[in-house]
Amino acid sequence: MPFRETSPMEERIALLREFEMGAFSVTDLCRRHGISRDTFYVWKRRRESGEERWFEDRSHAVAHCRHATSAKVGQRIVATRERFPHYGPKKIKAWLERQAPGEAWPVASTIGDILKRAGLVEPKRRRRAAIGQGEIVTPATSPNEEWSIDFKGWFRTSDGVRCDPLTITDAASRFLIEVRIVEPTWAGVRGALERVFEDIGLPDAIRSDNGAPFGSSGAGGLSALSVWWLKLGIEPHYIPPSSPQDNGRHERMHRTLKAQTSRPAAASIADQQTRFDRFRAHYNEERPHEALEQATPASRWTRPGRRLPRHVDDVWYDADHEVRRVRPNGEIKWQGEPVFIGEAMAGELVGLVEIDDGCHLARFASRDLGLIGRDRRLLRFAPPRARLRAAPDPAVTAER
């Protein structure tokens, strides 16, 4: 007869039958079946309880957890996610705490579990973090210390019209200053900026990429637009070429803007601008921001103290400089010879100061443009570019 291995349930039934026969003591039975006396008495009590299937394993799951999230709270969390599909657990928690501060809302991880059970979370593929390199500048920490400007990337509305959204944010507060559909030219951008400067005021600096209309390959990297900024006392900050991570805060906003306003695109340019306006109000005044400890950008931003002047004067240079006005073709006359400076400075005053025997440094406002050598040619400078780094930790600095 072949050997058949008995199941745990059959072992328990046999154990109690042998006990009833009285042939073995409890100690002997436990030794024969390889169990402890405590286990024996557990199964004995189970059988004496009259339970029909006393010999089966019971679930070890907790029947009731007093810390479990109530169905009502779970419904509020799901409803918030459905209202704001792009909110993650941290933003949902911050939103609910502002709406009902007296309620004991669960932690973000529990909110994430509730969203998963409701089928409202899509698994994301993890990407390896990029290796940082060349970080040498501390990010802005005060409102209007630095703004960021860029075009989000053009697309077409449903009626086939090209849409170029110009975006402007404050680096420190993440306040979305403007999202405006304009022509991607220096005139289009200047018109949009004039309206912003008139309504809000002037920042200390503006960070952008190196492409037109913000920058150029000319002397100092200046364009007609950044020349205007310098005359207004705004310092152009250019990121290194092919380094969008050095404008990462602005690029991250672009991802959110794209996901919530242009997928799919609106029916027309007018409808698309309405979407941008609604998004800007929501982004600034309602949407919690993780980098701001779940506060809103509007709660951290203040208007600049500097206003747009009615008249912009020529740039002033001290007595150490010789001053020349740039001709429409981008040249100046220097020591009887034409020297090409750059068409971006056409009509503007540049200063020249001697730094070595026969060599002069050409400047426009605070920007060094290049060196004019003995051959009367300008050796142009590239724009100063600086990568970002995190601000130093005061506690660590104090320890040192």
C-alpha positions, 0 to 999 in steps of 0.5 A: 500500500503506497504511503500517503502523507497526512494533511495538518487537518487530518493530524489534528483530528487524529490527535484529539481521537487518540486523546479521547481513547486515553491510551496516551498522556498529553505529554506523549501525544505532543511528543508523537505529533511534534507540537507543544502543550499550548498548541494541543490545548488550543485545538482541544478548546476549538473542538469543544467549542462546537465549531463544525470545522474546528480543525481548519486554519483561521485567518490571522488578519486583523478583524478590525483596525481602529486606525483604519481610514473611514469610508467617508475620508476615503471618498473625499480623497478619491473625489479630490483626485478626480477633481484634480487628476494631476495631484499626487498624495502630498498635494491632496493631503495639503489641499484637504488640510486647507479645506478642512483643517479640523479633520484628521487626514491620513498621511500621504502614503495612506492616501497613495494606497487609497488611490491605488485601490481606487485604480487612480494611480498609474505605475511609473517607470523609474529613471536613473538620476542624472549625474550633476556637474559644474554647479557653481551658482546658488539659486534665487531665494527671494521673490523677483531676485531672478525670473525665468523665461522661455517658450514651452514649445509650439503646437497646433490647436485643433483648427490647425493654428500654430500656438507659441506659449511664452512663460515667465516664472519667479524662481524663488516663489515658483509664482507663474507670472505669465503664460501668453501666446505670442509670436516667438520673435524679439518684438513679440516677447518685448511686447509681452514683457512690457505689459508684465513690467507695466503691471507688476514691475522689474526683476533683478535678473532673467534666466533664459536659454541662449537662443533667439530672441533671448540670446545670440552668438554675438558679443557677450551673447547679447540680443536686442532683447537682452540689450533692452533688459540691461538698459532697464537694470535687469541682468541676463542670466544664460544657462549653459548650452544644452543644459535645461536642468539649469533652468529645472524649476521652469522646465518642471512647470512646463511639464505640468502646464503641458499635461493640464492644458494641451493634451488635447489642444483646445479648439482655437487660439482664444480657447487655448489662452483661456485654458492658460489663464485658468491654469495660471490662477489655479497654479498660483493660488490653489495648487500646493507646491512641494518645494514650498512645503505644500504652500501655494506660490501666491503665498510666497510671492510679492511684487517687485519694488522697481517699476518700469520707467517712462523713459529709458536713458542711454547707458552711463559710463564713468570717466575711465571709458571712451564712449562710442555710439554703435551704428545701424550696421553694428560698427563703431569708429575707433581710432579712425577705423571701423570696428564691428561690435554687434547689430544687437547694440545698434544705436546704443552707447558702448564704453571702451577702457584700456587694459593693456598697451594697445588693447581695449575692453569693450563694454555695454552697461555691466556686460563685457563684450570683448577685447579690441586688439591692435589690429582693430578687431573685436575678440568677442566674449561668450556670455558668462554662464553659471550652473546652479547648486543648492543653497548651503545648509546654515546648520552645516555652515555653523558647525564648520 
